[in-house]
């Protein structure tokens, strides 16, 4: 029986091989859920949910709603016990990857490629940025720095001042460059 910890590292290796340059974040909170893995690529933000053989579908409905609002693309990676039924629990635009242990080696199979989420909003994705990262964007566009304002205020300010497509590029760039030792 495969558990989350058994799947996670191999899945990241598989995704990196498939998508190229990637930045991974583990266990990021979005909405009322927590994404197992957030994958940042040049094309956008991917939410990755792992349903190991030990997991249930108890929270999947809430998770699907949150993932769809925060990520451009979503993928669910499932162990063999969920492979036959996962499509009943996630929308058609979600990617599905199955994983099983074959001769002691994890074997990943992409059953369905992810398509863009129809409900994703840049305003939600902006919640992933730290205040220091938003300041980098303000510097880049020579915008006024509100040192006494909240993250919510600065997010709104950036969304008013910078075209959405440019702001999305900045968001991706900041997440790629994030330093945890600050």
C-alpha positions as CSV (number, residue, x, y, z in Angstrom):
1,X,0.0,0.0,0.0
2,X,1.5,3.3,-1.1
3,X,1.3,6.3,1.2
4,X,1.7,10.0,0.5
5,X,5.4,10.0,1.6
6,X,6.1,7.0,-0.7
7,X,4.6,8.9,-3.7
8,X,5.7,12.5,-3.2
9,X,9.4,12.5,-4.1
10,X,9.0,10.2,-7.1
11,X,6.1,12.3,-8.3
12,X,8.1,15.4,-8.2
13,X,10.9,13.7,-10.2
14,X,8.3,12.6,-12.8
15,X,6.7,16.1,-13.1
16,X,10.2,17.7,-13.4
17,X,11.0,15.3,-16.2
18,X,7.7,16.0,-18.0
19,X,7.5,19.8,-17.5
20,X,11.1,21.0,-17.4
21,X,12.0,24.0,-15.2
22,X,9.8,23.8,-12.1
23,X,9.7,25.2,-8.6
24,X,7.9,23.1,-6.0
25,X,6.2,24.2,-2.8
26,X,4.8,21.7,-0.3
27,X,1.7,22.1,1.7
28,X,0.6,25.6,0.7
29,X,-2.8,26.8,2.2
30,X,-5.3,28.1,-0.3
31,X,-8.9,28.8,0.6
32,X,-10.0,26.3,3.2
33,X,-7.7,23.6,1.9
34,X,-4.0,22.8,1.7
35,X,-2.4,21.9,-1.6
36,X,-0.1,18.9,-1.3
37,X,2.2,20.3,-3.9
38,X,2.2,23.6,-5.8
39,X,4.2,23.4,-9.0
40,X,5.3,26.7,-10.6
41,X,6.1,26.6,-14.3
42,X,6.6,29.3,-17.0
43,X,3.0,28.4,-18.0
44,X,1.4,29.0,-14.6
45,X,0.6,27.5,-11.3
46,X,-0.3,23.8,-10.9
47,X,-2.0,22.4,-7.9
48,X,-1.2,18.8,-7.2
49,X,-3.3,16.6,-4.9
50,X,-2.0,13.2,-3.8
51,X,-4.6,10.5,-3.0
52,X,-2.5,7.6,-1.7
53,X,-3.9,4.2,-1.2
54,X,-4.5,5.1,2.5
55,X,-6.5,8.3,1.7
56,X,-10.3,8.7,1.4
57,X,-12.4,11.0,-0.7
58,X,-13.8,12.7,2.4
59,X,-12.4,16.2,1.6
60,X,-12.2,16.0,-2.2
61,X,-15.2,18.2,-3.0
62,X,-13.9,21.1,-0.9
63,X,-10.4,20.6,-2.3
64,X,-11.6,20.6,-5.9
65,X,-13.4,24.0,-5.3
66,X,-10.3,25.5,-3.7
67,X,-7.8,24.2,-6.2
68,X,-9.9,25.4,-9.1
69,X,-10.0,28.9,-7.7
70,X,-6.2,29.2,-7.0
71,X,-4.4,27.2,-9.8
72,X,-4.2,27.5,-13.5
73,X,-4.0,23.7,-13.8
74,X,-4.8,20.9,-11.4
75,X,-3.5,17.3,-11.2
76,X,-4.5,14.5,-8.9
77,X,-2.0,11.7,-8.4
78,X,-3.6,8.4,-7.2
79,X,-2.5,5.1,-5.9
80,X,-4.0,2.0,-7.5
81,X,-6.9,1.8,-5.0
82,X,-8.2,5.1,-6.4
83,X,-7.3,4.7,-10.1
84,X,-10.7,3.2,-11.1
85,X,-12.9,5.8,-9.4
86,X,-11.0,9.1,-9.2
87,X,-12.6,10.4,-12.4
88,X,-15.9,10.4,-10.6
89,X,-14.5,12.9,-8.0
90,X,-12.6,15.4,-10.1
91,X,-13.7,17.6,-13.1
92,X,-12.7,16.8,-16.7
93,X,-10.2,19.6,-16.8
94,X,-8.1,18.0,-14.0
95,X,-5.1,15.9,-14.9
96,X,-5.0,12.4,-13.5
97,X,-1.7,10.5,-12.8
98,X,-1.8,6.9,-11.5
99,X,1.1,5.5,-9.6
100,X,1.9,1.9,-8.6
101,X,4.8,0.0,-7.3
102,X,6.2,-2.4,-10.0
103,X,9.2,-4.5,-8.9
104,X,10.0,-2.1,-6.1
105,X,10.0,1.0,-8.5
106,X,7.3,3.6,-8.7
107,X,5.6,3.6,-12.1
108,X,3.7,6.8,-13.1
109,X,1.1,6.9,-15.9
110,X,-0.6,10.0,-17.1
111,X,-4.2,9.0,-17.6
112,X,-5.4,12.5,-18.5
113,X,-3.5,15.7,-19.1
114,X,-4.6,18.8,-17.2
115,X,-6.5,21.6,-18.9
116,X,-6.9,25.2,-17.7
117,X,-9.2,25.7,-14.8
118,X,-12.2,27.8,-15.7
119,X,-12.5,29.3,-12.2
120,X,-9.0,30.4,-11.5
121,X,-8.5,34.0,-10.4
122,X,-5.3,36.1,-10.3
123,X,-6.6,37.8,-7.2
124,X,-6.6,34.4,-5.4
125,X,-3.1,33.6,-6.7
126,X,-1.8,36.9,-5.4
127,X,-2.3,35.5,-1.9
128,X,0.7,33.3,-2.4
129,X,3.1,36.3,-2.5
130,X,4.9,37.6,0.5
131,X,4.9,41.3,1.2
132,X,8.6,41.5,0.3
133,X,7.8,39.9,-3.1
134,X,5.1,42.4,-3.7
135,X,7.6,45.1,-3.0
136,X,9.9,43.7,-5.7
137,X,7.0,44.1,-8.1
138,X,6.4,47.7,-6.9
139,X,10.1,48.4,-7.4
140,X,10.0,46.9,-10.9
141,X,7.1,49.2,-11.9
142,X,8.4,52.2,-9.9
143,X,5.1,52.2,-7.9
144,X,4.6,53.9,-4.6
145,X,5.6,51.7,-1.6
146,X,2.9,51.7,1.1
147,X,5.1,50.6,4.1
148,X,2.2,50.9,6.6
149,X,-0.4,49.1,4.5
150,X,-1.6,45.4,4.7
151,X,-0.8,42.7,2.2
152,X,-4.4,42.8,1.1
153,X,-4.2,46.5,0.3
154,X,-0.9,46.1,-1.6
155,X,-2.4,43.1,-3.6
156,X,-5.3,45.3,-4.6
157,X,-3.0,48.2,-5.5
158,X,-0.9,46.0,-7.7
159,X,-3.9,44.6,-9.5
160,X,-5.2,48.1,-10.2
161,X,-1.8,49.4,-11.5
162,X,-0.4,46.5,-13.5
163,X,-2.1,44.7,-16.4
164,X,-3.2,41.2,-15.4
165,X,-0.9,39.4,-17.9
166,X,2.1,41.3,-16.7
167,X,1.3,40.8,-13.1
168,X,0.8,37.1,-13.6
169,X,4.3,37.0,-15.1
170,X,5.7,38.9,-12.1
171,X,3.9,36.5,-9.7
172,X,5.5,33.4,-11.5
173,X,8.9,35.1,-11.5
174,X,8.7,35.9,-7.8
175,X,7.7,32.4,-6.8
176,X,10.5,31.0,-8.9
177,X,13.0,33.2,-7.1
178,X,11.5,32.8,-3.6
179,X,14.2,32.6,-0.9
180,X,13.2,30.9,2.4
181,X,16.2,32.2,4.3
182,X,15.0,35.8,4.3
